[in-house]
Amino acid sequence: MTSFVRTIQQSEPESWVEDILSRRDDAVPMPMRPGKAQPGDYVYILYRGEIVARAEVADIEPVDTIIALHEGCDMRAKALVHYRGGWQRAPEPAPKAKGFQGIRYVDRLGLAHLDAEDWG
């Protein structure tokens, strides 16, 4: 698997993150395309230094567009990561992953074991 972490800036409102995590069968805009990722991998959400949730990747759609994230915040998306089902919340505080922004593969962060864990 080549699951990856998508960082949400700590300045983003918690209510916006909770809105994302309440959705099912939706897509997450990405600032770049996670080229190694495939359907069946996971996209993990990192927020304020903690991995808070994951969803199974259904498809990765290349795009080049401006997307309104929430009021007053837009981003240029290079990919939409479509996921199936809903978000699985981390069963306990997940390992902290600091020192990067954007997208990182979990195996390069030493977190590949997260893919095998049951998050119920």
N, C-alpha and C positions, 0 to 999 in steps of 0.2 A: 504494500500500500504506500501511497505517497500523499498522505493526508497533510493538511497545512493549516496554519493559524492565520486568521485575519484580525488585525489589531484595530480596535476602535479607540480613537484618541480619548484620553481621560477627560478632556474638556467637554466632550459630548454629554448631553443630559442623560441621566439614568433612565428617565421616562422613555426616551427614544430607544435605548437598548432594550428595555422591557417590551416595547412595541414590536421590535424585530423578533424577539424570542417568543412572542405570543402567536406568530404566524405559522401556517402550515403550507407546504407545497408552494413555496415562493422562491425568490432569488435574492442573493446578496450582491450588491455592486462591488467590484474590485478595481483598485487603481492600476493593476496589471494582471495579465493572464497567468494563472498558476500552471505553467506548461507541462509539468510532470504529473499533475493530478488527473485522475480518471473517475468516471462514474463508479460508485461504490466506496470511494475514499470518503474521509470526513473533512468538513470545514469546521474548525474550532474558532470560537470567538474569544479574544483576549480583551479584557476591559479593566482598566486601572490595575494592571499588573497581574491579573488572575485569569485563568481560563475558566469561563463561566458556563459554556454550553458547546454542544457540537450537533451537527446535522449531517446526514448522508448525502453526498453529492449525487444528483441525478444527471446533470449535464452541465457543460461549461460553454457558454455562448459568447463568442468574440463580439465586442461592440466598440464603438468609439463615440461616446455621447456624454452630454452633461446630464446628471441625474440630481434632482432635488431630494436631499436626504431628509431634511426637516426644515422648518421655517428658518430662513436666513443661512442655510448651509447647503451648498451644491458641491458636487465632485465630478471630475472627468473619469468616467468608468471605461476601462479597457476590456472588461469581461463581466458577465453576469453568471454567478454560480447558482444554478437552480438546484434546490434540494428537495428531497421527498420526505413526507411526514413532517413532524415537528422537531423542534429543538429538544435535545436531551440536556437537562441541567447537570452540572458536575455534582456527583453524589457527596462529595466533601470538597473542602478547599483544594482545588487543583494546583499543581506546581506553578509557582510564579515564573514568569518568563519576561524579564525586563531587558532593556538595552536594544530594542529594535522597534521599528514601526513597519506597517505594511504587511507583507506576506512572508512567512517562513515555513519551511517543511518541518514537520514534527520530528522526523528522524535526525535532522541536523541540530535540533534543540535538545536531543537526548530524551525525547518524550514519546518515542514510537510505541511504548507500552500502553499508552492511552487508548490506542485503537482496539486493543484486545480486552480492555476493561468493560464490564457490564455497567452501564449507566442507568439501567432500568427505564 
